[in-house]
Amino acid sequence: MDNKLLAELLFGDIKATVSDIIEKYPRRALPDKAEVTRFSPSPTGYMHIGGLYAAMISSKLARQSGGVFYLRIEDTDKKREVEHGTDEIIESLKGFGVEFDEGAAADGESERGEYGPYRQSARREIYRVFAKDLVEKGLAYPCFCTAEELEEIRRRQEAEKLDMGYYGEYAKCRGLTLEEIKQRLAEGKEYVLRLRSPGKVGNKIVCRDIIRGNIEMPENITDVVLLKSDGIPTYHYAHVVDDFLMGTTTVIRGDEWISSYPIHHQLFEVSGLKLPRYAHIAPIMKLDGGENKKRKLSKRKDPEASVSHYSKQGYPVRSVMEYLMTVASSGFEEWRMKNPDADISEYRFKLEKMPVSGALFDTDKLNSVSRDVIAKMSEEEIAAQITEWAREHDPILKEYIAASPEKFAESIKLWRYNGKKVRKDVAKWSELTDMFDYLYCGAPKSLDFDEKISCEKRTEFLKAYIKEYDHNDDSSQWFERVKQVGEPLGFCPNIKEYKAAPESYVGSVADACGILRAAVTGKRNSPDLYTIMQLIGKEETLGRLNAACDK
Ligand code: GLU
């Protein structure tokens, strides 16, 4: 067959050659060992925590080696695309501090970088130049098989328990003559462009995966689709052309792609292009029904699969990134222990140290990392972060902060300190909502009294306390007063004495405080009650105590 003629027949409009294109994508002038990495999502608008994980790792690798991290939008599947999907991806990554040196931009903005266009839908002609070249070399051919014919092949292979795919005797269009092709084209038949795979059954190739080491795999023998019937490339082909032209040094992607690696290996080889390095990362998993039943975090089933979950909950960005780094790198926690105050960017990350099998997403661990992160923040930073969070996720709190920034700043001290010590019990800003409720929203709607003390006794104590209450007390005078009021009513002022003979008392001073706490906050647990009373003010305190007597 005259392949040149066939190439003209299929790609008559293409005048440029592969060398013309390659000339426009010169090698990047970067230091030795600089890594060029990319994040290349489909513009579905949904940002999975696994995507953030991969993007964080890819950007880290580029940054620490003086390389480049870019964004490529893989929008070859129009069915999956949503409006402004790219904007949402860029925005949510930015929210987590992941930014690109070059690449696709939000809708309506211009791309940055010399290696674009960075949206695959804008690169149609480029792929066709490369595809034409393969046809000229006899390495690709048009396939006119209909969906029914392909289904029939699948059925036969299934029934005979053969390897699935378009290969060998099943590759019906492989042997079409130029005349037969011309005739089908004249009839207006649709076709896809397939690789003429040079692979042989029994041959092996090796995937040199940076994380997993060498993986031996059978060579690809299937005539995979390169261009779909609309001329748009498949992921396999687009990735090969793009990662080559854009100078990607290391492809970091999910391990669901390992099984396609032989195809990619072969495509680079037949195209005469240099293979990048590959790192296939294990997905983030969760336990589901039983000790050892792990599954991938699912977009459909798990709210925590979406990065928006973490923003809504009010996890500081730093907490999420620190946590993901502990998942990504077994050496990170030790480094953090030795360098408690260092910026995460100082950590040298190694792909080789990534977990080989799916790491479990552990919310308890995230919370514990986050408590440490928050404990290290200054009060000013906490105030700024909560204000920012409330702006988007808690409109009521937002109003309160705006109305009284001083009171808000005081409220941070309330949960942050235990005396002089910094407490570590807040992991995310939404945990504070309960507290904001009683600080800002007036008397609590329900009061969770400990029923151990009878209703009559509680009322008696509250009435006596209201009479004696002095808003000018300092914290120790305040405590003395609770004792003084409680003692004649049967509340033992000394906890030890109470514990030695509980039956001799109505309760202890701790129970007396509990009554006040429930009356003021509605809850059995709260930060320092004296401070809360000072914060809400005299009128409000007395109002709530009186209201509690009536309940
Ligand atoms: N668009 C592909 C995906 O979302 C990217 C895989 C890759 O990084 O090469 O899975």
Boltz pocket constraint, residues with backbone or C-beta under 6 A from the ligand:
constraints:
  - pocket:
      binder: B
      contacts: [[A, 38], [A, 39], [A, 40], [A, 41], [A, 42], [A, 74], [A, 239], [A, 251], [A, 252], [A, 253], [A, 254]]
      max_distance: 6.0
